[in-house]
Every structure is written in C-alpha cells, then in structure tokens.
Amino acid sequence: MRLRAVIFIAAGSLFACSCDPSYDGRSADDWAVMLSSPKPSLRAQAAIAFLNAPPRRWSHVRPLLFAVSDRDTSVDRAARDAVDHLPDAATEALQRGLKDSSVAIRRAAARGLGHLRDDGDESIRGLVAATFDADDSVRTLAVLSLGQRAAAAIPALDRIRELATNPGPQRAAALLVWTNIDTESKTLLRSYRPAFDDTSADVRAAAALMALAAGGREAVPLLLKASTDSVPRVRAAALRSLGFVADHDSAAYSSIVSSRTSPDTLTRRIADSILAALRRQ
C-alpha cells in the first residue's frame, strides 16, 4: 500500500512538472489570452510574465511566438526576450511552430530553437527542414540558429556546407555559422576563399568576419585585400578581423593605420577604435 502511495505521489509530481507554471496570481492560460489584448501595455505585461514563467505548451507558446512580430516595440522586445529564454521543455512546441501557416510564427520558432541547450536531434532536423522554408527570413534564422547550437548541429553540417559554398540568399548566414559547427576541419579556408570574390557584399563581409576562424593567419592576405573593398561594410569586417592579429602582423597593422585616412566614416572609426584598443594592451 505504501509503495502504491509513493508511486502515486511521484506520478503526480511528474504531471505537475509538465504543466505551465502560474505567475503573479495568473495562470498561463490567462497570460496567453492577455497577449491578444488591444492594449499594448497588457500585451507587454503578458510577454514579461512568460519571460519569468516560461511556457511549454503549444496553446501558450504560439501566442508568444506571434507577439514577436507585434507592432508595438515594447511588446515585440519583451516577447523576443521570452522566446529566447524558453526552456528545453518547449522544444516540441517550437518544432510545431516551424510548420505553422503564419510566417511570423515560423520565424519566431526558428529563432527560439537556436537558444535551446538540449542535444536532441529532432530540433536540429526541424531547423534543417526550415532552411528550405518558402520564406527567406525563416530560412536565414534557421541557419543562424543552427550556428548557435554549435556542436549539437553537427548533423546539419552537410546542409550548412551546401549553403555556404553555393550562390544563394543564405550563403552569408551559412558562412557566419559554419566555423562554429565544424571546429575540427583544417581546410575550411579553402571553402571560404571563393566567397571573397562573390558579387554579394553580404557574402564578402561574412567571409571577412569568419576567415580567421576558418584559417588562422593564412587568412591575412585575403583580409588585406578585403580591407580595400569598394563596399564599406566589407572593409569594416576585414578590419575587425585584422585587428585580432595586428599586434603580431606588420601588414595587418599597416592596413589598419592606412585605413585612418579613408574617405569613409565607418572605415575611419573602426580603424581608430582598433588602434586605440591596441595601445591599451
């Protein structure tokens, strides 16, 4: 009899843990309804409540995901914070969000899955599938989220490699995350090299930002060339990378110094900030 009582109590505890917690005297159902309020202040309050008491069930997670695209910036900001802090227990709800008919919800779900810390393959498979989504922003967020999952996203490596080495709208995002997933390869720079000549400035900038992670000092010649690119953001990306080796590489240091006379304000500002940081070392 005592054993049955223990089993019953344990089962009750497990059931209780699977439910969404209440917060500030209101249930998760109440907060979910409030996310649809016509008053922005109440919607923001509900999003903050879900930050403090993260939901797990689809009926609560879905309205939170939708709130990420709220027209009121305070609601949008609070909802983003709440989605970024969803627990691993919300994985199933987020995966369901990737298949929702609403682009806004698919976008938020892809974002949320990048912040989870579970090592399960299901969410990775869901994100890989989302890289084929009909919406460009969903595809990009799925790629970036795979990068955030780092080692857990190794099963997605073939897809990331495909996106990073072929022309397409997600090439820049894939280049940004590839080195975070594939930390063992010694030949990544070979794959990044063609991106420095891509017609897309976003792709060239992404390559410049990650070249050191892909090839170490061997990337310096590519970065020196990129530091004279015709597009300011590409030059800025190259200078930021050169700043990491400038104290040990005279060519990198000279490139940064010469950039101080650039007619472009962004280039000059970044060069000055790097040199100031080097002087403080």
C-alpha positions as CSV (number, residue, x, y, z in Angstrom):
1,M,0.0,0.0,0.0
2,R,2.8,2.3,0.9
3,L,4.6,1.6,-2.4
4,R,1.4,2.5,-4.3
5,A,1.2,5.8,-2.4
6,V,4.8,6.6,-3.3
7,I,4.2,5.8,-7.0
8,F,1.1,7.9,-7.0
9,I,2.9,10.9,-5.4
10,A,5.8,10.5,-7.9
11,A,3.4,10.4,-10.8
12,G,1.6,13.4,-9.5
13,S,4.9,15.3,-9.3
14,L,5.8,14.4,-12.9
15,F,2.4,15.6,-14.1
16,A,2.8,18.8,-12.2
17,C,6.2,19.5,-13.7
18,S,4.7,19.1,-17.2
19,C,2.3,21.9,-16.7
20,D,3.0,25.6,-17.4
21,P,3.5,27.5,-14.1
22,S,1.4,30.4,-13.0
23,Y,2.9,33.8,-12.4
24,D,1.8,36.8,-10.3
25,G,-1.5,35.2,-9.5
26,R,-2.5,34.4,-13.1
27,S,-2.3,31.1,-14.9
28,A,-0.5,30.6,-18.2
29,D,-3.9,30.5,-19.9
30,D,-4.7,33.9,-18.6
31,W,-1.4,35.4,-19.8
32,A,-1.9,33.7,-23.2
33,V,-5.3,35.4,-23.6
34,M,-3.8,38.7,-22.5
35,L,-1.3,38.6,-25.3
36,S,-4.3,39.3,-27.6
37,S,-5.4,42.3,-25.6
38,P,-6.0,45.5,-27.7
39,K,-3.8,47.3,-25.1
40,P,-0.1,47.2,-25.8
41,S,0.7,47.6,-22.1
42,L,-1.2,44.4,-21.2
43,R,0.4,42.5,-24.1
44,A,3.8,43.6,-22.9
45,Q,2.9,42.6,-19.3
46,A,1.9,39.1,-20.6
47,A,5.2,38.7,-22.5
48,I,7.1,39.7,-19.4
49,A,5.1,37.1,-17.4
50,F,6.2,34.4,-19.9
51,L,9.8,35.5,-19.5
52,N,9.5,35.0,-15.8
53,A,7.4,31.8,-16.0
54,P,8.3,30.3,-19.4
55,P,5.5,28.4,-21.1
56,R,5.9,24.9,-22.5
57,R,2.5,24.0,-24.1
58,W,1.6,24.9,-27.7
59,S,-1.5,26.8,-26.6
60,H,0.7,29.2,-24.7
61,V,3.8,29.2,-26.8
62,R,2.0,30.0,-30.1
63,P,0.6,33.4,-29.0
64,L,4.0,34.3,-27.5
65,L,5.7,33.5,-30.9
66,F,3.2,35.6,-32.7
67,A,3.9,38.5,-30.2
68,V,7.5,38.6,-31.5
69,S,6.1,40.5,-34.6
70,D,3.9,42.8,-32.5
71,R,3.5,46.3,-34.0
72,D,4.4,47.8,-30.6
73,T,8.1,47.7,-29.9
74,S,7.8,47.2,-26.2
75,V,5.7,44.0,-26.8
76,D,8.0,42.8,-29.5
77,R,11.1,43.3,-27.3
78,A,9.5,41.5,-24.3
79,A,8.3,38.7,-26.5
80,R,11.7,38.2,-28.1
81,D,13.3,38.0,-24.6
82,A,10.7,35.5,-23.5
83,V,11.2,33.3,-26.6
84,D,15.0,33.5,-26.2
85,H,14.6,32.1,-22.7
86,L,12.1,29.3,-23.4
87,P,13.2,26.0,-21.7
88,D,14.1,22.8,-23.4
89,A,10.7,21.6,-22.4
90,A,9.2,23.9,-25.0
91,T,11.1,22.2,-27.8
92,E,8.1,20.3,-29.1
93,A,6.0,23.5,-29.2
94,L,8.8,25.3,-31.1
95,Q,9.1,22.5,-33.6
96,R,5.4,22.7,-34.2
97,G,5.8,26.4,-34.7
98,L,8.2,25.7,-37.6
99,K,5.3,24.2,-39.5
100,D,2.7,26.9,-38.7
101,S,0.9,28.6,-41.5
102,S,2.0,32.0,-40.1
103,V,5.4,33.3,-41.3
104,A,5.7,35.3,-38.2
105,I,5.3,32.2,-36.0
106,R,7.7,30.2,-38.1
107,R,10.3,33.0,-37.9
108,A,10.0,33.2,-34.1
109,A,10.1,29.4,-33.7
110,A,13.3,29.2,-35.7
111,R,14.8,32.0,-33.5
112,G,13.7,30.2,-30.3
113,L,15.2,26.9,-31.3
114,G,18.6,28.5,-31.6
115,H,18.6,29.3,-27.9
116,L,17.8,25.9,-26.6
117,R,20.5,23.8,-25.0
118,D,19.1,20.3,-25.5
119,D,21.3,17.9,-27.6
120,G,18.3,16.1,-29.2
121,D,18.5,15.6,-33.0
122,E,14.8,16.4,-33.5
123,S,15.1,20.1,-33.1
124,I,18.2,20.1,-35.4
125,R,16.3,18.2,-38.0
126,G,13.5,20.7,-37.7
127,L,15.9,23.6,-38.2
128,V,17.4,21.9,-41.2
129,A,14.0,21.5,-42.7
130,A,13.3,25.2,-42.0
131,T,16.3,26.1,-44.2
132,F,14.1,25.0,-47.1
133,D,11.2,27.2,-45.9
134,A,9.3,29.3,-48.5
135,D,10.1,32.5,-46.6
136,D,13.6,33.9,-46.9
137,S,13.7,35.3,-43.3
138,V,12.7,31.9,-41.9
139,R,15.5,30.2,-43.8
140,T,18.1,32.7,-42.6
141,L,17.0,32.5,-39.0
142,A,17.1,28.7,-39.2
143,V,20.7,28.8,-40.4
144,L,21.7,31.3,-37.7
145,S,20.0,29.1,-35.1
146,L,21.9,26.1,-36.2
147,G,25.1,28.0,-35.7
148,Q,24.1,28.9,-32.2
149,R,23.6,25.2,-31.4
150,A,27.3,24.6,-32.2
151,A,28.4,21.0,-31.7
152,A,24.8,19.8,-31.4
153,A,24.2,21.0,-35.0
154,I,26.9,18.6,-36.5
155,P,24.1,16.6,-38.2
156,A,23.3,19.8,-40.1
157,L,26.9,20.2,-41.4
158,D,26.2,18.9,-44.9
159,R,23.4,21.4,-45.3
160,I,25.4,24.3,-43.9
161,R,28.3,23.4,-46.2
162,E,26.0,23.3,-49.2
163,L,24.6,26.8,-48.4
164,A,28.0,28.3,-47.7
165,T,29.6,27.1,-50.9
166,N,26.8,27.7,-53.4
167,P,25.3,31.0,-54.6
168,G,22.0,31.8,-52.8
169,P,20.4,34.1,-50.3
170,Q,21.5,32.1,-47.2
171,R,25.2,31.9,-48.2
172,A,26.3,34.8,-46.0
173,A,24.5,33.4,-43.0
174,A,25.9,29.9,-43.6
175,L,29.4,31.4,-43.8
176,L,28.9,33.1,-40.5
177,V,27.9,29.9,-38.6
178,W,30.0,27.2,-40.4
179,T,33.1,27.6,-38.2
180,N,31.0,27.4,-35.1
181,I,29.7,24.0,-36.1
182,D,32.7,22.5,-37.9
183,T,35.5,23.1,-35.4
184,E,37.7,20.1,-36.5
185,S,38.3,20.8,-40.1
186,K,41.7,22.2,-41.1
187,T,40.7,23.1,-44.6
188,L,37.8,25.5,-44.1
189,L,39.7,28.4,-45.6
190,R,39.8,26.7,-48.9
191,S,36.0,26.8,-48.9
192,Y,35.8,30.4,-47.7
193,R,38.3,31.8,-50.3
194,P,35.9,32.0,-53.2
195,A,33.4,34.0,-51.1
196,F,35.8,36.9,-51.0
197,D,35.1,37.4,-54.7
198,D,31.4,36.9,-54.5
199,T,29.2,39.5,-56.1
200,S,27.2,39.9,-52.9
201,A,28.7,42.4,-50.4
202,D,27.0,40.5,-47.6
203,V,28.8,37.3,-48.6
204,R,32.2,39.0,-48.8
205,A,31.6,40.6,-45.4
206,A,30.7,37.3,-43.8
207,A,33.8,35.7,-45.3
208,A,35.9,38.5,-43.9
209,L,34.4,38.2,-40.4
210,M,35.0,34.5,-40.2
211,A,38.2,34.0,-42.2
212,L,40.5,33.9,-39.2
213,A,38.3,31.2,-37.5
214,A,38.4,29.3,-40.8
215,G,42.2,29.5,-41.5
216,G,44.0,31.5,-38.9
217,R,47.0,33.6,-40.1
218,E,46.7,32.1,-43.5
219,A,43.6,34.2,-44.0
220,V,45.5,37.5,-43.6
221,P,46.3,38.0,-47.3
222,L,42.6,37.6,-48.1
223,L,41.7,40.1,-45.4
224,L,44.2,42.6,-46.6
225,K,42.5,42.5,-50.0
226,A,39.1,42.8,-48.4
227,S,40.2,45.8,-46.4
228,T,40.3,47.8,-49.7
229,D,36.9,46.5,-50.9
230,S,34.6,49.1,-52.6
231,V,31.8,48.5,-50.0
232,P,32.3,50.0,-46.5
233,R,30.8,47.1,-44.6
234,V,33.2,44.6,-46.2
235,R,36.1,46.8,-45.4
236,A,34.8,47.1,-41.8
237,A,34.5,43.3,-41.5
238,A,38.1,42.8,-42.8
239,L,39.5,45.5,-40.4
240,R,37.8,43.9,-37.4
241,S,39.4,40.6,-38.2
242,L,42.8,42.2,-38.9
243,G,42.6,43.8,-35.5
244,F,42.9,40.4,-33.9
245,V,46.4,39.8,-35.4
246,A,47.6,43.4,-35.9
247,D,49.9,43.3,-32.9
248,H,51.8,40.4,-34.4
249,D,51.4,41.1,-38.1
250,S,53.0,44.2,-39.6
251,A,51.0,44.0,-42.8
252,A,47.7,43.9,-40.8
253,Y,48.8,46.8,-38.6
254,S,49.8,48.9,-41.7
255,S,46.5,48.2,-43.3
256,I,44.6,49.4,-40.2
257,V,46.8,52.5,-40.0
258,S,46.3,53.4,-43.6
259,S,42.5,53.0,-43.2
260,R,42.5,56.0,-40.9
261,T,42.7,58.2,-43.9
262,S,39.8,56.6,-45.7
263,P,37.1,58.9,-47.1
264,D,34.5,56.6,-45.5
265,T,33.5,57.5,-41.9
266,L,32.8,53.9,-40.8
267,T,36.2,52.7,-42.0
268,R,38.0,55.5,-40.2
269,R,36.0,54.9,-37.0
270,I,36.8,51.2,-36.9
271,A,40.4,51.7,-37.7
272,D,40.7,54.3,-34.9
273,S,39.0,52.1,-32.4
274,I,41.2,49.1,-33.2
275,L,44.4,51.2,-32.8
276,A,43.1,52.6,-29.5
277,A,42.5,49.1,-28.3
278,L,46.0,48.0,-29.3
279,R,47.5,50.9,-27.4
280,R,45.7,49.9,-24.3
281,Q,47.2,46.3,-24.4
